[in-house]
Amino acid sequence: MEFDEPTEKLLIDVARLDKDGETYAGVVDDAVLEMADNELLRPFGGIRYELFVQLFGTELLVRGTLAQDFDAVCCRCGCDFDFTTKVDDFTFNLEVNEKTEFADLTDELRQSIILSLPSYPICRQDCRGVCASCGKNLNEGPCTCEHTERDSRWGALDSLRLGGK
């Protein structure tokens, strides 16, 4: 689906909402994510949404999907990569009354995208990271470091029997 230019906010016109509900699709500018200073995750392209909005008495129910593209730095190897985070089950409800003309869903979109982000983005599941000694990217092949035995200062604890057995 092709989307129009990004908007600054997602406003639902509650006063004119069809009684059977309406579908909303578009893009909200990724500036609402407030991630301009983040060096590891940089959003681009805007938050894409496809939502179905329906009014049930005094409750506005919103369901649908969200997606946002990111440029990222892999937490294991430090390489740049792109990924898309998706929210397939976006659901939000808002109590409204006869005086409510518009409902601003921008903050709910922002929060859902941020909560869907991985804690430690990696470029691929089998990323091998970098050598702790020389810093070589191990995805490009093995390094030439001589790997010695690991520090055994705490090795004596490995032989302890816990739990009385």
C-alpha positions in Angstrom: 0.0 0.0 0.0 1.3 3.5 -0.9 1.0 6.2 1.7 0.7 10.0 1.4 3.3 12.4 2.8 3.8 12.1 6.6 1.7 14.2 8.8 2.7 15.6 12.2 -0.2 14.0 14.1 -2.9 11.4 13.8 -6.2 13.1 14.5 -9.5 11.2 14.4 -12.5 13.3 13.7 -14.8 11.7 16.2 -17.7 14.1 15.5 -17.9 12.9 11.8 -17.0 9.3 12.4 -19.2 6.8 10.4 -21.4 4.8 12.8 -20.1 1.6 11.3 -16.5 2.7 11.8 -13.8 3.8 9.4 -10.4 2.7 8.1 -7.5 5.1 8.5 -4.2 4.6 6.7 -1.3 6.9 6.4 2.1 8.0 7.8 3.0 10.0 10.9 6.4 11.8 10.8 9.0 9.8 12.7 10.0 13.0 14.5 7.2 12.2 17.0 9.5 9.3 18.2 11.9 12.0 19.6 14.9 9.9 18.7 16.9 12.5 16.8 19.8 12.3 19.3 20.0 8.5 19.3 23.2 7.3 17.6 22.3 3.6 17.6 18.7 3.8 16.4 17.6 6.3 13.7 14.0 6.1 12.5 13.3 6.9 8.8 10.3 7.0 6.6 7.6 7.7 9.3 5.3 5.5 11.3 3.0 3.7 8.8 -0.5 2.8 10.2 -3.6 1.0 9.0 -6.3 1.3 11.6 -10.0 0.6 12.0 -11.7 3.1 14.2 -15.2 2.6 15.6 -17.3 4.3 18.2 -19.2 2.2 20.8 -21.3 4.5 22.9 -18.8 6.6 24.7 -15.8 4.4 23.8 -13.6 5.0 20.7 -12.0 1.7 19.8 -8.9 1.7 17.5 -7.4 -1.5 16.1 -4.8 -2.1 13.5 -1.1 -2.4 12.5 1.9 -0.1 12.8 5.3 -0.2 11.2 8.5 1.9 11.4 11.9 1.5 9.6 15.1 2.1 11.5 18.8 2.5 10.7 20.7 0.7 13.5 24.1 -0.2 14.8 24.4 -3.9 15.7 25.1 -4.4 19.4 27.4 -7.4 18.7 29.5 -6.4 15.7 29.0 -2.7 15.4 27.9 -2.8 11.7 25.1 -0.6 10.3 21.9 -2.4 9.2 18.2 -1.6 8.6 15.2 -3.2 10.1 11.5 -2.7 10.5 9.7 -2.9 13.7 6.0 -3.9 13.5 3.0 -3.8 15.8 0.5 -6.2 14.4 -2.0 -5.9 17.2 -2.3 -2.2 18.0 -5.3 -1.7 20.2 -6.4 1.5 21.9 -9.6 2.8 23.4 -10.5 6.2 24.6 -13.5 7.5 26.4 -15.2 10.3 24.6 -18.3 12.4 25.1 -20.6 14.6 23.0 -18.1 17.5 23.3 -15.2 15.5 21.9 -14.5 16.6 18.4 -11.0 15.1 17.7 -9.0 12.3 19.3 -5.2 12.6 19.0 -3.6 9.1 18.7 -0.1 10.3 18.0 1.3 9.6 21.4 -0.2 6.1 21.5 1.4 5.3 18.1 4.8 6.6 19.5 4.6 4.5 22.6 3.6 1.3 20.8 6.6 1.7 18.3 9.1 2.4 21.1 7.8 -0.5 23.2 8.2 -2.9 20.2 11.9 -2.0 19.7 14.4 -4.7 20.5 16.5 -4.1 23.7 19.7 -5.1 21.8 19.3 -4.8 18.0 21.5 -7.3 16.1 22.1 -7.4 12.4 21.2 -11.1 12.2 20.5 -14.0 14.5 23.8 -15.7 13.9 26.0 -12.6 14.4 29.3 -13.6 15.9 30.2 -10.2 17.2 33.8 -9.0 17.5 37.0 -10.6 19.0 37.4 -9.3 22.6 41.2 -9.1 22.1 41.7 -7.5 18.7 38.2 -6.2 17.8 38.0 -8.0 14.4 34.5 -8.6 13.1 34.1 -12.4 13.5 31.4 -12.4 10.8 34.1 -11.7 8.3 36.2 -14.7 9.4 38.3 -15.8 12.4 40.9 -13.5 13.9 44.6 -14.3 14.3 44.6 -13.8 18.1 45.9 -16.6 20.3 43.1 -17.4 22.7 44.4 -18.5 26.0 42.6 -20.2 28.9 40.0 -18.0 30.4 40.6 -16.3 33.8 40.3 -19.0 36.4 40.3 -16.8 39.5 36.8 -18.1 40.3 37.4 -21.6 39.1 37.4 -23.0 42.7 33.7 -22.1 42.9 32.9 -24.5 40.0 33.8 -27.5 42.3 31.5 -26.4 45.1 28.5 -28.7 45.8 25.5 -26.6 46.7 22.3 -27.9 48.2 23.8 -30.4 50.6 24.3 -33.1 47.9 
